[in-house]
Amino acid sequence: MKNTIEVFGSQVFNDAVMRQRLPKETYKALHKTIQDRRPLDGAVANVVANAMKDWAVEKGATHFTHWFQPMTGVTAEKHDSFISPTGDGGVIMEFSGKELIKGEPDASSFPSGGLRATFEARGYTAWDPTSYAFIKDDTLCIPTAFCSYGGEALDKKTPLLRSMDAINRQALRILRLFGNTRAKSVLTTVGPEQEYFLIDKSLYNQRKDLIFTGRTLFGAKPPKGQELEDHYFGALRPRVAAFMKELDEELWKLGILAKTKHNEVAPAQHELAPIFGTTNIATDHNQLTMEMMKKIADRHGLACLLHEKPFAGVNGSGKHNNWSISTDTGINLLEPGDSPQENAQFLLFLVAVIKAVDEHQDLLRISVASAGNDHRLGANEAPPAVVSMFLGDELTAVLHSIENGESYDQRIRPMMEIGTDVLLKFPKDTTDRNRTSPFAFTGNKFEFRMLGSTFSISGPNVVLNTIVADVLDEFATELEGAEDFKPALTALIKRTIREHKRIIFNGDNYADEWLQEAERRGLLNLKTTVDALPYFISDRNIALFTRQHVFTEGEMRSRYEILMENYAKVLHIEALTMLDMARKDILPAVTQFTRTLTDTALAKQSLSNELDCSMEQHMVARLSRLTGCLYRKIEALDQAVLGAKNCRNVTEEASYYKDTVFAAMQELRAVADELEGIVGENYWPFPTYGALLFSV
């Protein structure tokens, strides 16, 4: 590989490339368009498009695509070549401003939640100039928003951009109250830590459940799992290290700031963490990261698993969403300052987040809701389904003193003792890290730890941006109308702490006692996706999103339909896959093994009546009992799936799959996993957990 500095961003039409290739006036006009968020002039668009095309062609690109993020959870692209015919039978390479700014993909086959009928096919993609175009697989990819003919958002980018506008508007109002006239915009930034599993591709190809659903639907625990905690931060195995090296290189070419890589807790589990970026760009980059992980794993004979819980009994995979707020002048609004005014500003933004999280626990839970993540939330490696905040003892003590009007004894920060003279002492952090907290303050940002590994980070950040924007809107309105700003500010901060401190919990979120305490505090415990989603379309939440111009009511109801329908579809596919594997693979394998034992017993008896056949007889009896039980569980699951046809709407169907189909799936799995423990390994029809987790 070339020098990393030379390679970084080499496949991106970034600011440096635009500055070099665009006429000075065009470059200025484009920047003003981006800054003011206004439509791009047609003449300027043509110049930008031509420069973009020339750059892409020089790098080997032959096609372009509007790269967008529909409600499928993955990206979409339709490729068109640059070629246009000439009169002499040849071609030229062309790309117009119109093609850059707008595309018209078929919108009928993407999830719309009833916003569009199947025959209403027209949809539009619109260039997002705030996210740089890039080259992937010899194709110029142009990040775009995706909407219907009527202008309704059909994607994950449009509401994210709207939410960023909302928090920008409201945060600027607050800054002006503190006399800050330099800041022209406020941005949220995100650093999403991505967890994933790597397994051998040849073993992956032997598991229908992994191929069709992304997780193992059957699988007995291996003799060794993660008990010894020897995988976490362990030395990288050669195949994994080679994969990670190529992944870094490919991500750097795309301008993605891949920074940290290491082994995670579970065997075969790993993590990649980038440097923070603007939320919109970070979202695009995380989608690209997941795509590149799968593609590069395949080159190394590996399969990358991004499901939240691909293996029962070991840690699942999450995505930690590190979220903060900053001005365009470089001030982090979630970081204490050096002056009383700066600290007052910090405290106001801090309590705004506290109030937002407390009042909108339901929306934060909904933003991470999926059939896959339901397996993970509440397990030992993930926060429970109850939303709470960790602030650390010192910051909590500061808020307590403010609430009660007491002076805070700001002691000298304690020094961390290492226990050896070789290492220097260094200041101890004012807050510990709480890995059990769903939403933890970590110095100058909040770490939202509930996201599942397959998630687009758009949804959770739409919610975070919007709920905080709404509280800042309320705060700004109150303070703008105050006769005396400072007393009003103090009273507002005190009142907010007093009314919303119930959401702060610095202890062990895994403990059963916390769930009991959370219930006493009146916090929500929405254990499953089906429990959570109805809150999304409550009158209160519809009013919130429409008030901040992030969603229309129609867009919200459509998303509710899409998410409920997706939940039912996921469980339907999983159930059908289980039936297929149990009938076509497990039953024949058990029958064959039973026949072998029976033949062995008969052979012994034919040789001598004195030979001991008790082992074979005992095992055959046990296998026969379990095989009969397995067959009955297969039939029960089959009938449960058929019963879903009687559901009258998507809400009823999702509830039915949660309560009836999933329960039948669990019962079938329990019997099959018990059989796996006694059937000979050579007879079992697919790779076991031991092989999957420890073969790379």
C-alpha positions, 0 to 999 in steps of 0.5 A, spaced: 500 500 500 502 507 498 503 512 504 497 512 508 497 520 507 497 519 500 491 514 500 487 517 505 480 520 501 483 518 494 477 515 492 473 521 495 471 527 491 472 531 497 473 539 499 481 538 497 479 535 490 473 540 489 478 546 491 483 544 485 478 542 480 473 547 480 473 554 478 474 559 484 467 562 483 464 555 482 467 553 488 465 559 492 458 558 490 457 551 492 460 552 499 455 557 500 449 553 497 452 547 502 452 553 508 445 556 507 442 549 505 439 552 499 438 549 492 444 549 487 444 553 481 443 549 475 449 553 471 453 551 477 451 544 478 453 543 471 460 545 472 460 541 478 458 535 475 463 535 469 469 536 474 466 530 478 465 526 472 472 527 469 475 526 476 471 519 476 473 517 469 480 518 471 480 514 476 477 508 472 469 509 473 465 508 468 458 509 471 455 513 476 449 512 481 445 515 486 447 512 493 441 512 498 438 509 504 431 506 504 427 503 509 430 496 508 436 498 513 441 497 507 443 502 502 441 502 494 444 504 488 442 504 480 448 504 476 448 508 469 454 509 465 457 516 463 456 514 455 452 518 450 452 516 443 455 520 438 453 521 430 458 517 428 457 511 432 461 512 437 460 515 444 462 520 449 462 521 457 457 526 459 454 527 466 450 533 467 448 537 473 441 535 472 443 528 473 447 530 479 442 533 483 436 529 481 435 521 480 428 517 479 429 510 481 422 506 482 419 507 489 414 502 488 418 496 491 421 499 497 418 499 504 413 505 504 408 503 510 402 505 505 405 512 503 405 509 496 401 504 492 404 499 488 402 502 482 405 509 484 412 508 482 415 514 481 420 516 486 426 521 487 433 521 489 436 528 491 443 530 492 446 531 499 452 536 497 454 535 505 456 528 504 462 527 499 461 523 493 466 517 492 468 511 488 466 504 489 467 498 484 469 503 479 462 507 480 461 514 482 457 514 488 453 520 489 450 520 496 442 522 496 436 523 499 430 519 497 423 521 497 416 519 494 413 523 488 409 527 493 415 529 497 414 524 503 421 521 506 422 514 504 429 514 507 433 514 513 437 520 510 432 526 510 429 525 517 436 525 519 438 532 515 431 535 518 433 533 525 440 536 524 437 543 522 432 542 528 438 542 533 442 547 529 436 552 530 434 551 537 442 551 540 443 557 536 438 561 540 441 558 546 448 561 544 445 568 542 442 568 550 449 567 552 452 572 548 455 568 543 454 571 536 460 568 532 457 561 532 454 560 525 451 553 526 451 548 531 452 540 529 451 534 532 457 529 531 458 521 532 463 516 533 459 509 532 463 503 535 462 497 530 462 490 533 462 484 529 463 476 528 468 473 523 467 466 522 470 461 516 466 462 510 466 454 508 462 453 515 458 459 514 455 456 507 453 449 511 448 453 515 442 455 512 440 459 518 446 464 518 445 464 510 437 466 511 437 470 517 444 472 520 443 468 526 444 461 528 437 458 530 440 452 533 446 450 536 448 447 543 453 451 547 460 448 546 465 446 552 468 453 552 465 460 551 467 466 553 468 464 561 476 465 561 475 472 558 481 471 554 479 473 547 478 480 549 484 485 547 487 478 545 493 478 540 490 478 533 490 471 529 493 472 522 487 471 518 483 476 522 489 481 522 490 480 515 482 482 514 483 488 519 489 491 515 485 490 508 479 493 511 483 499 514 486 500 507 479 500 503 476 505 509 481 510 508 481 510 501 473 512 502 475 517 507 473 513 513 477 515 519 477 508 522 482 508 528 481 503 533 481 495 532 481 489 537 478 483 539 471 483 543 469 479 549 466 473 545 470 468 541 470 470 534 468 477 536 471 484 534 470 491 534 472 497 529 471 504 532 472 511 528 474 518 529 468 522 530 465 526 524 458 530 523 452 525 524 450 525 517 457 523 514 458 518 520 452 515 518 454 514 511 460 512 513 458 507 518 453 504 512 459 503 508 463 500 513 458 495 514 458 493 507 466 493 506 466 488 512 462 483 508 465 484 502 473 484 505 471 478 509 469 474 503 476 475 500 479 472 506 475 466 506 471 469 512 464 471 513 462 477 517 456 477 521 453 483 523 446 480 527 445 482 534 445 475 537 448 470 532 450 465 537 446 464 544 450 463 550 455 468 548 455 476 547 452 479 542 454 485 538 452 492 539 454 499 536 456 504 541 453 511 538 458 516 541 454 523 541 456 530 542 454 537 540 459 542 537 459 549 534 462 551 527 467 555 531 470 548 535 466 549 542 464 542 544 457 544 548 457 538 552 464 540 555 465 544 562 469 551 560 474 555 564 469 561 566 462 561 570 459 563 564 461 557 560 460 552 565 453 555 566 452 554 558 454 547 559 450 546 565 444 548 561 445 543 555 447 538 560 440 538 563 437 539 556 439 532 555 437 529 561 430 532 561 430 530 553 432 523 555 427 522 561 421 525 557 422 521 551 425 514 554 420 511 549 423 514 543 430 512 545 427 505 546 424 505 539 430 507 536 433 501 537 428 496 537 428 490 532 427 483 532 435 482 532 436 487 538 430 484 542 435 478 543 441 482 546 438 488 550 438 485 557 443 480 556 449 480 560 453 484 555 448 489 553 444 494 557 437 492 559 431 495 555 430 500 561 433 507 559 437 511 564 443 515 564 450 515 567 453 521 569 458 519 574 459 521 582 462 527 581 457 530 576 451 528 580 454 531 586 454 537 582 447 537 580 445 535 587 448 541 590 445 546 585 438 543 586 439 544 593 442 551 593 448 548 597 456 550 595 460 544 592 466 543 595 471 542 588 476 538 591 483 537 588 482 531 583 485 525 586 491 522 583 491 515 580 496 510 583 499 505 579 503 501 584 510 502 581 515 508 581 516 506 574 510 509 571 508 516 573 502 518 576 496 521 572 490 525 574 484 520 575 478 521 571 472 525 574 467 519 572 468 512 571 466 508 565 459 504 566 459 499 561 452 497 563 449 504 562 444 505 556 446 512 556 453 514 559 456 521 560 463 520 558 467 527 559 464 531 553 459 526 550 454 521 551 455 514 549 448 511 547 450 503 548 443 500 546 444 500 538 444 493 535 450 492 530 446 491 524 443 498 525 443 504 521 445 510 526 440 514 523 434 513 527 437 513 534 440 520 532 434 523 529 431 521 536 437 524 540 437 530 535 430 532 535 428 530 543 434 535 545 432 540 540 425 540 542 427 541 550 432 547 547 426 550 544 422 550 550 428 553 554 430 558 549 422 560 549 422 561 557 429 565 557 428 569 551 421 572 555 425 572 562 426 579 565 432 578 568 436 572 564 441 570 570 436 568 575 431 565 570 437 561 568 439 558 575 431 557 576 431 553 570 437 549 571 434 547 578 427 546 576 430 541 571 434 537 575 429 536 580 424 534 576 428 529 571 433 526 576 429 520 576 433 518 570 440 518 573 443 512 575 450 510 576 450 503 579 449 496 576 444 496 570 444 489 570 442 488 577 435 485 578 434 490 584 435 496 579 429 493 575 425 494 581 428 501 583 426 503 575 419 501 576 419 505 583 421 511 579 416 510 574 421 509 568 419 505 562 421 497 561 419 496 554 422 489 553 420 487 546 420 491 539 412 490 539 411 493 546 415 499 544 413 501 537 406 503 539 409 509 543 412 512 536 405 514 534 402 517 540 399 524 540 405 526 544 410 524 539 407 526 533 406 533 536 414 533 537 416 531 531 411 535 527 413 541 531 420 540 530 419 539 522 422 532 522 417 528 520 410 529 518 404 525 521 404 520 515 411 519 515 411 517 522 405 512 521 408 509 515 415 508 519 410 504 524 407 500 519 414 498 516 417 497 523 412 492 525 411 489 518 419 488 518 418 484 525 413 479 523 417 478 517 423 477 520 420 472 525 416 468 519 423 467 515 426 465 522 420 460 523 420 457 516 428 456 516 427 452 523 422 448 520 426 447 513 432 445 517 429 441 522 425 437 517 430 436 512 437 436 516 436 434 523 430 429 523 434 425 518 441 425 522 438 423 528 434 417 525 441 415 521 444 415 528 439 411 532 439 406 526 447 405 527 446 404 534 440 399 533 444 396 528 450 395 533 445 392 538 443 387 534 450 385 531 452 384 539 446 380 540 447 376 534 454 374 536 452 373 543 446 374 548 451 375 553 454 381 550 452 388 554 447 392 549 445 397 555 448 403 552 445 402 545 438 400 548 438 406 553 441 411 548 436 409 543 430 409 548 432 417 549 433 418 542 426 415 540 423 420 546 427 426 543 425 425 536 418 424 537 418 430 541 422 434 536 417 432 531 411 434 535 415 441 536 416 441 528 408 440 527 406 445 533 411 451 530 408 449 523 401 450 525 403 456 529 406 459 523 399 458 519 395 461 524 398 468 523 394 468 516 388 470 521 391 476 523 387 482 521 393 488 521 400 489 522 400 490 529 396 484 531 400 480 526 407 482 530 404 481 537 402 474 534 409 472 532 412 475 539 407 471 543 406 465 539 410 463 533 417 465 537 415 461 543 414 455 539 421 456 536 424 456 542 421 450 544 423 446 538 430 449 539 431 446 546 429 439 543 434 440 537 440 442 542 439 437 547 439 432 541 445 435 538 449 434 545 448 426 544 448 425 536 455 423 534 458 429 531 459 425 524 452 425 524 450 432 526 448 435 519 451 442 520 457 445 523 457 446 531 458 452 535 465 450 537 467 449 530 464 456 528 467 460 534 474 457 534 476 455 527 479 462 524 
